[in-house]
């Protein structure tokens, strides 16, 4: 376990997806003042040490969307200073300095290069989230507005954004889109959450009723699994990209939880088909559903928890007071999964 402080309040932390060699995350501060920052955070497992580079960002950061294959690119959605208008910008890390071991170095030349802005028809933006094409194609993105999806194409050379399609989502006047996810297996499908409704093979959702629910989008009449380990609002939840029986979540109860959901994972269905009756014996003896570990190193609400893109056993979390904590899957659980 390793701890780092942003030095200011923050809600957003995501893995730097384009770097699969280093354990790196991008975090953003959430100050109402103009002085906000983007932090590139590196964790060296051998040294158990966190290093970082900070980049000035003009406004309060609401969301960060890293490019899936290009480590230097990411979108940020933020409130423009003193006005309730959202700004969505594609940024490039102009320079990422690191030493011979790969650890980051902080210097005065760390700046963000503005590449392009997303401006829907009408001029005023309501975009609060950006989704990159999950298969790694950086030529297309989907921007999430309050009631619409905006599909943009990005030019290959200069990454200029061109709005190609607008999809209006049917809903009542008081509702809006809270969040969305692009299906990594069926790239023509996007799931959106509207109020208490989900429109959209398995996805997980979190809410302000302290629960996490796992759904099969082929039949949304009921959920597959209900998890009630948290005692307050759940702010983030994510499957492990390599071992989808591991589910990571964070909450206003100051906890980060790691759950086993093997009964609804790809492991269950694969072994059931391969081993037939023996799969039941394997499930009982090797892995079961339930809380693996609860991590309590935070003192305030934990808004983000994110798996590393480089190591499937490492994850980081960010609480509102700016504390970043890097943890690992417990060794016993790791070896149990590897032995299967």
N, C-alpha and C positions, 0 to 999 in steps of 0.2 A: 504494500500500500504506500502511495506517495501523494503528497498534498501540495497544491499551489494556489496562491491567491491572486485574483485579477486586480484587486485594489479598488474595485467599484462593483456596483450591483450588476447582475447578469442573469439572463434566462435561457440563452441559446448556446448550445454546444453540439457540434456534429463532427463525425469522422471526416478526415480529408480523404475522400474515396479514391482519388487519383494516385495516391502514394500507397503502394502495397508492400513497401520495404521497411517503412518506419511507422511506429505507433504515433500517429499525429491526429490532432483534432483542431477545429476552428471554433473559437468562442467569440461571442459579441456582448458588449456591455449594454445596459439598458438605463442609462441616465437620462433624466428629462432635460439636463443641460446639454450644451452643444458638444462638450468634450467627451466623445465616446471613442471606443477603440475596438478593433478586431485583433484577436490574439491567435497566433499560430502556436500550438502547444505540442511539444515532442516529449515522449516518454521512452527512456532507455531502460529496458528491462534488466540488462546486465548490471547497470550501475544503480538501479532503482532511483532514477533521478529525472526530474522534469526540467526542461529548458523551454524558453519561449521567445517569440518575437512579437512586438506590438506595432500596430499600424493605425494611424488616425482615421476615424470614420466620422462623417459629419453629423449623423443623427442617431436617435434611439433605435436599436436594432431589434426587429420583431422576429425575423427568421433568416436562416442562412441555408443556401442550397449549393453544395459543392458539385463541380462537374465530375461525372463518374470515371472519366479516364484521363483528365488533364488536371494535375495537382495544383496548377497555378490559377485556376479559374473558379469563381463562385459568384452566385447571386446573393444579394442582401435585400431584404424588404425592411423599410424603416419609415418612421414618421418624420416629415420635414419639420424643421425648427419652427415652433410657435404656431403652426397651422395643422389642422386635422386632415392632412393629405398624405397618402402613402407614396413612397418613392421606391422603385425597384431598379436596381443597378447591377450590371455584370461587371465584376472587378477582376483584376489580375494582380497577383503578387509580383511587383516589378523586380524584386530581388529577395531571394531566400538564402541567407548566409548560414553556413554550418561548418563545424570543424571536421577534422579527418574522421572522427567516429560517427558523424552524422548529427550531433547535437546542435541545436540552434544557437546562433549568436545574435545578440541584440545590438543594433547600431543605429545611428541617426539617419541612415539612408533607407530605412524601411518605409516604403510608401506604397499606397494602392493606386493602380492605374485604372481609371474609369474607361471601360471598353464600350458599353452601350447602355441605354436606358430603355425600359419597356413602358411605352405610353399608349394606352388603349385609345380607340376613337373617342373623341370628346375632350381629350386633354387631361382630365382629372383621373388619377389612378386609384383603384380600390384593391389592387393586387397585394395579397399578404403572404403568398407562398408560391414558390416556383418548383416544378417537377421536371427533372431531366429524363429523357428517354432511358429507361432502366437497362436496356441492352448495351448501352455505351455509345449510341449514336448522338453526338453532340450537335447535330444539325437541327434538332427539333426539341422544343420545350413546351410545357403547358403551364400557364400562369393562372393562379386561382384567385378570382375576385369574390365579392360578396354574394353574387347571384349568377355569375357567369364563369365559364372556362375560356381562356384566351390561348389559342394555339399559335405559336410563333415558329418561324424558321430562322435559323442563324446562318449567315453567309459563311462559307468555309474559310475564306481568306481573312476578312476583317471582323467577322462575328457580328455584323450589323443585323439587328432583329427586324423581321418583317411579319406583321400580323396577317395570318392567313385565314383563320376561322374563329368565329365566336359562337359558343354554345351556351344558350340560356337554359338554366336548370329550373324546372317547374317547382315553385314553392310559394307559400303565402307571403304576404307583404312584410311581416315582421321577422321572418326567418332569413338566415344567411348561411353560406358554406363555412363551416368551422375549420375543416382540414380535408386533405385529399391524399390518395396514394395511387401510384401507377403500378398496375399488375406486372411484376417482372417476368411472368410466364406467358402472359397474353397481352402484348403491348398495345392492343387496340382497346383495352379496358382500363378505366379509371374509376376508383371508388371514392365517393364524397360523403362526408358526414354533415347533415343539416339538422341542427337542433338535437333532438333525440332519435333521429332517423338516419339510417345508413343506406345509401343507394349504390349499388355496385353489381385458386382453390382456397385456401384459408387466409383470413385476415384476423388481426386482433385489434380491439378498440379499448380505449380507456375513457373515464368520465368523472364527473364530480359526485358520483354516488359511491365512491371508494372501490368500485369493482373494475375488473378487466374481463372482457368477454372475447372468446374466439369463435369466429363464424366461418361457415362454408358459404361462399357467395353464390353457389349453385342453388342453395335453399336457405333463404334468409328469414324464414318464418320463425326460427328459433336458433339460439346459439348452441355451439358444440360444448363449450366449457365456460364456467364462471369461476373467477378467482377473486377471493376476498381477503387477501393478506394485508392490504393497506387499511389504515384507519382514517384517512382523509382523502381529499381529491387526488386523483391520479393524473399526472401531467405528461408522462411519456411512457411508451411501451414499444419494444422492438424484439423481433426474433433474431437469434444469432444467424448470421448469413451462412455459416458452414455447418452448424449443428442446430437445426430448427426445433429441437426438443428443449432448448434453453431460451427462456423468455426473461428479458430485462425490463424493469419498470422503476419509476421514481414518483414521489408523491409529496404533498404538502405535510405529511407526517414526518418529514425529515429523513425518510428511509429510502434506500435503494434495495430492491428485492430481486433475487434471482430464483426463478421457478423452473421446475421440470414439468414439461407438458408433453411427455413422450407419447401419451395415448392419442394425441391429435397431430403428431408429427409425421414427417415422411419416413422416419426410421420404423415406426410401427407398421405402416402399410408395406414397406419394402420387405421387412422380415416376415410379415404375415404371409406374403406371397411366396417368399423363398423357402421358409422353414415349415410352413403350414402349422401343424399342431405343436411343433417345438417352439414356435414363436411365443406362445403363452407362457411357457416355462422360462424363456429368456426374459420376457417383460417382468415377471414376478421376481426373478433372481437378480437381474442386472439394473433395472431402472423402473421407477414408479413416479407418478405425478406428485407434486407437492413443492413446498418451499424448500429450496436448497440452502439458501443463506440470506440473511438480512444485514445490510451494511449501514451502520449508524454513525458515520464520521461527520455528518452534516448537522448543523444547528438551526438551519432555516429550511424553508420549502425547497425541494429539489425539483427544478423545472426540466432538466434534461439529463438523460443517461444514454450513452452511445457506445456501441461496440467499436473496437479498433478495426480498421480496414486491413491491417497487416497481420495481426495475430488474433485468432478467433477466441482466445482465452482471456483477453484483456479488454477492459471497458473503463470509461471515464464518466463522471457525473459532475453536474454544476448546480449549486444552490444559489438562492437569490442574493446572498451576501458576497458572492463572487468566489466562493471556495470551489476549487476543482480537485476532485479526488480520483486517483487511478487505482483500480482494484483488479483482481484476477479471479477467475473461476476457481473455487476450492480444489486443491490437488486431488482429493479423493474422487470428486465428481469428474474431473478431467480424465483421470485414469480409468474410471468406470466406463466412460464413453469411448475412450480409445481402445479398450479391451474388447468392445462389442464387435 
